[in-house]
Amino acid sequence: MTATVNFRQTAQYIGLAIFGLMVRTAFGVFGILWGIIREIVNGVFRVAISVIVAIVFTIAFFGFILWLFTL
């Protein structure tokens, strides 16, 4: 009886350890993927903001040149 209980308890601890390792690995992979996705989204926003700023700067520059012609 005691050997059976010890075997079950040992098997339970081993199963729990394997399950915990699988969960930690899954969260680690999810964390890596989340970091990659976050960097891609941040890069897209940076590019979009840079394009908007470049367009506004170009409009302002040519507007300034046209204003100088009116002096």
C-alpha positions as CSV (number, residue, x, y, z in Angstrom):
1,M,0.0,0.0,0.0
2,T,2.7,2.5,0.9
3,A,4.7,1.7,-2.2
4,T,1.6,2.4,-4.3
5,V,0.9,5.7,-2.5
6,N,4.6,6.7,-2.9
7,F,4.5,5.8,-6.6
8,R,1.3,7.8,-7.2
9,Q,2.7,10.8,-5.3
10,T,6.0,10.6,-7.2
11,A,4.1,10.3,-10.5
12,Q,1.9,13.3,-9.5
13,Y,4.9,15.4,-8.7
14,I,6.6,14.5,-11.9
15,G,3.4,15.2,-13.9
16,L,3.1,18.6,-12.1
17,A,6.7,19.5,-12.8
18,I,6.2,18.6,-16.5
19,F,3.0,20.6,-16.7
20,G,4.6,23.6,-15.0
21,L,7.5,23.4,-17.5
22,M,5.1,23.3,-20.4
23,V,3.2,26.3,-19.1
24,R,6.3,28.3,-18.5
25,T,7.6,27.4,-22.0
26,A,4.2,28.4,-23.5
27,F,4.3,31.8,-21.7
28,G,7.9,32.3,-22.7
29,V,7.1,31.7,-26.4
30,F,4.0,34.0,-26.1
31,G,6.2,36.7,-24.5
32,I,8.7,36.5,-27.4
33,L,5.9,36.6,-30.0
34,W,4.2,39.5,-28.2
35,G,7.5,41.5,-28.2
36,I,8.0,40.9,-31.9
37,I,4.4,42.0,-32.7
38,R,4.7,45.0,-30.4
39,E,7.9,46.1,-32.2
40,I,6.3,45.7,-35.6
41,V,3.3,47.8,-34.6
42,N,5.5,50.5,-33.0
43,G,7.6,50.6,-36.2
44,V,4.5,51.0,-38.4
45,F,3.3,53.9,-36.2
46,R,6.8,55.5,-36.3
47,V,6.8,55.3,-40.1
48,A,3.2,56.7,-40.4
49,I,4.0,59.6,-38.1
50,S,7.3,60.3,-40.0
51,V,5.4,60.4,-43.3
52,I,2.8,62.7,-41.9
53,V,5.4,65.0,-40.5
54,A,7.3,65.0,-43.8
55,I,4.1,65.9,-45.7
56,V,3.3,68.7,-43.3
57,F,6.9,70.0,-43.5
58,T,6.8,70.0,-47.3
59,I,3.6,71.9,-47.4
60,A,4.9,74.4,-44.9
61,F,8.1,74.8,-46.8
62,F,6.5,75.5,-50.1
63,G,3.9,77.7,-48.4
64,F,6.8,79.7,-47.0
65,I,8.4,80.0,-50.4
66,L,5.1,81.2,-51.9
67,W,4.7,83.7,-49.0
68,L,8.2,85.1,-49.7
69,F,7.2,85.7,-53.4
70,T,4.4,87.9,-52.2
71,L,6.7,90.3,-50.3
